[in-house]
Amino acid sequence: MKILGIDIGGSGIKGAIVDVTKGEFATERHRIETPVPSTPEAVATVIAELVAYFDYEGPIGCTFPAVVQHGVIHTAANVDKSWIGVNGEELFQRVTGHPVHILNDADAAGVAEMRFGAGRDRNGVIIMLTFGTGIGSAIFTDGVLVPNTEFGHMKIRGKDAEHRAAARIRDEEGLSWKRWAKRVNEFLQTMEFLFSPDLFVIGGGVSKKFDKYASQLTVEAEIVPAQLLNDAGIIGAAMAAHEIYPPARKRSKAVASKQTASTSDPVASGAPKASSRKRAKDAQQIVA
């Protein structure tokens, strides 16, 4: 089964079609810069552009760097504040013409790593941390996710942890890997004190450079880089969408009712849909 996964970040919005049975890309990844300001309307236009780029028809999974409950965005640390209170699923469905499922970005990455990556066949308490524009987090107990933890906003020395130790901060302050890793280690020590994890999985772009800073991380728990590297969010988003919107022959009544809640919605009612490219062209008018 191939599903479009999209990872919305503070600096870039990336997408690829994912083979969710294998946990790998079925196409090359495509990236578009996150618009500035990253308002709901501007981001929705990029989502429509990605759907058009892949000429995709089907359910879509999207990550979002915030607390997400039932499709509604509740925080906005690394995107425009106008997102707070917006139902992102409804917005993206309107501009793409397809069913959309949105979840926290680190939760998506964690789901992928637990199924296909560093957390596979591991029990106990596992914490996934993604380092990018901010710090995302996902915690699992014997494979069960506790969603929307957002540990990157935990206070360290009077600041949000992500304002001291995100990958963005390393770049902006010109920190060496050693100096940056000391900040990360302080964050990990706090996490270890609170949760006594069996394993930390380090994700985001810095996972590719793990050997440059691993020796500076001194917590007792095992620490490993994400095996899916910076692709985990896209893969996890596609997996989550497949779970919510499985093939028609396997859909439960509950899932079917979510897709057909409003017969006035052309997506839900089965009315003819415009092509992906036409929807991308019209997206600005749709979201205005």
Secondary structure by P-SEA (a helix, b strand, c coil): cbbbbbbbcccbbbbbbbccccccccccbbbbcccccccaaaaaaaaaaaaaaaccccbbbbbbccccccccccccccccccccccaaaaaaaaaccbbbbbccaaaaaaaaaaccccccccccbbbbbbbccbbbbbbbccccccccccccccccccccccccccaaaaaaacccaaaaaaaaaaaaaaaaacccccbbbbbcccccccccccccccccccccccccccaaaaaaaaaaaaaaccccccccaaaaaaaacccccccccccccccaaaaaaacccccc
